[in-house]
Amino acid sequence: MVEAGAVTWYTVLPVGLDPEAREKVRGALAPLEAAVLAGADDWTEALELAAAGRYDGLLVAYPLGDAPMAGFLSTLRRPSCPCRRAAIVLLTEARRRSEAETYLGRGANRVVTWDEAPLRLPHILEDLFKAAPRVQAELSVRVKPVVEGPAPSVACRTVNISTTGMLLELHEGYRPGTVLVFEMLLPGVPFPVHGHARVVRRTSVRREPFPGVGVTFAGFDDNTQARLNSYLARAAS
């Protein structure tokens, strides 16, 4: 992230995007005040650039030539890599979405198709740039999808949680985009936290040893967000 006066510019590194795709991405991200750099043509160049400097986000074409994607992503996430906390979004064709989504939770944060990119990329990256540090915690949660007609609530628990979202262990495989009503119990707090959250990903059985979903908070009822923030501040201290 680069600050120029009062303006904050996020740095985004395209990897494997052709010149036309880079220009489309640059235009889509203009509202974010994101500096889309010249980029890397292949995975070897991308790793060299990532090792030499920090970027806020990487937009990676999938598949990326002959790149072993699992190894590529794990290298980017090594503690020694300046980009280990960068937002990594895979861009792919609709027919390869399911294949690309196997890397969610294995280094990649989101998967977006080329057709969706102009509209979805700004919102996705904005959410990822603002994502707060996570606290490992097992909290009791009940969720219910917002749908027409009755829907049962489901008991589950958090794996980790932050001020912007949480990873839930549950057997209901809600699709990304599903809006959930949630009620969460906090240790030592007599009243639950209520609100809405949006599913952004499902867990990967190859990476995470439990079924579940990752969600971002979409809003809180009453003053319950303050209870959550207070709990997280104590847990992180």
N, C-alpha and C positions, 0 to 999 in steps of 0.2 A: 504494500500500500504506500503510495507516494502522496505527500501533502504539498500543495502549492497554494500558499496563502491560506484562505479559509476553505479551499476546495480539496476534497480527498479523492484521489484517483486510484482505482483498483487496477492492478496489473494482471492481464490475462494473456496466457501463452497458448496459441493454437498449435496443435500437433497433428501433422498429416493432412491439413486442410489445403486445398488448392487455392490459388489467388482469388477466384470468384467467391468461394465459400468464405474466405477470410473477410472479404469486403461486406458480404451479407451479415456476418457476425458482428463486424465493426459497427454497421448501421443499427443492428438490433440492440446493441449494448450502449449506444450513445446516451440514452436517458440515465444510465448508471454512472456516467462519467468514468467509464472503464477504458483504460489504455490497452487496446488490443495490439500486441507487439507483432513483429514480423513473423515470428513463429519458427517451428522446427519442421523439416520435411519428413523426417523419419524418427524412429524411437531412439536410435543411438544419439542423434543430435539433441533430442529432447532431454535425455538423461544428462548429457553434458551441460546443457543450459540450466537444468534444475539443480545440478550439483554446484553450479557457479553462483547462483543467485536465487532470491526468494520471489515467488509469484503468488498472487492471491488466488488465482484460478487457472486451471488447464482445461482446454477444450480438445478432446482427443477423438480423432476419427476412428470408428470401429467398423471392420477390422483395420489394424494399423500395419499394413503390409505383411511382412513375415514376423512381426513382433510377437514374442510369447507374452500375451497380455498379462497373465498372472504374475510373471516375473517382472515385467515392466512396472506394474502397479506396486508390487511389494518393494521394489527398489525406491520408488518415489516416497513410500511411507516409512522408510528406514529412519530411525532417530537422528542419524547424521545428515539427512537430506534437508536442505533449507525449505523444501516444498512439502515436507511431510504433513503439514496441516492445511495445505492448499485445497480448495474445492476442485474436485475432478469430475467433469461431466463427459460422458461418452456420447458422441454423435453418430447415429447409424441409420440405416434404412429400416423402414417399418417391418420388413420381413425378417430382420435380424435382431429385433428388439429383445425377444425372449432370450436369445443367446447372449446378448450384451448384458442383460439384467443379471446373469449369473455372477457378474463381477461386483454387484452392489454389496457393500459390506466387506469386500475383499480389496478395497483400495478406491473404488469408484463410489461417488456420492449419488449420482443421478444418471439416468439414461434418457436421451431426448432424440426423437427422430428428426431427420433433416426438414421434413415438412412442418413439424411443430416448432422448430428452433426460433424463427423470427418472433413468435408470440410468447413462447414459454421461457426462453433462455433468460431474459432480463429478470423475471420474477424468481426463477430458480436460483440464479446466481446471487441475487439480492438476499434471499433467505439464507443461502449458504455463507455469504460473507458476514452476515450478522449472527450466525450461530454461536451460541455461548459455550464455554467449557462444560463438560458433562460431569456429573457426580454419580458414582456407582452406588445404587441404592435399590432395595427391594421394597417397594411400596405397593399397598393394595389399591387396585383400581377397578372400577366397573365402567364398561363402555357400551354404547348402543348406537348403531348407525342411524343417521338422519335419513329416513326413507318414508315414502307414502305408505300408510297403513301401520299396523303394530309391528314392533320388532323387539325381540328379547334383549335384555342387558346381559353382558358376559363378564364374569369375574376374571381378572388377570393380574399381573404384577409388572412393575417396572424392572428393567435391567440397568438402565442408566437414565438420567434426567438432567435437563438444564432449564434455563429460563425461557428457551425458545422451543423446546420439544422433548420427547422421550422415546425410548425404545421399549416396547411392550412385549412380554412373553405371553402369547395366547394362541389358541388353536384355530380361531376364526381367521381365515385368510382374506381379510378385507383388501379390495383392490386399491391401488394408488389413486388418490382423488376422492376417496370416500370420506365424508365428514362424520365424525363421531361425537356424541355427547359423552363426557366423562365425569366421574366422581372419584376423587382420590383422597385417601386418608394419610395424614402426616403424623409421624411419631410425636407424642406430647401435645398435639393440637386437637382440641375437642370437636372442632367443626371441619367438615371436609372441604376440599377445593373442587369447585364446579367449573365447567367450561366446555368449549368445543375444540376439536383438533382435526387436522386433515392428514390422512395417510399419505406418506410420500414414498414408502418402499416396503417391500416384504423382506423378511430375513432370508439369507442364503444358506441352504442346508450344507453347503460345502465349507462355509466360513463360520457360521454360528450354530452351536449345538442345541438350538431350540427353535420352535416355530414362533413367529411373531411379526410385528410391523413397527416401522419407525414413523412417528407422527410429529407434525409441527403444531404448536398451539395457534388456534385461530381466534380465541377470545375467552375471557373469563367472566363468570357471573359475580355480581356484587363486588366485594373487596377481597375476593379469594386469591387473586394473583399476589397480593402483598404477603399472604401467609406462605405461599410457595417460595417467593423470593427470600423471605426471612429464613425459612428452613434451609434453602440452598446455601445461603451465606454462612449459616452455622456449620453445615455439613462440609463445606469447602475450606473452612478455617482450621 
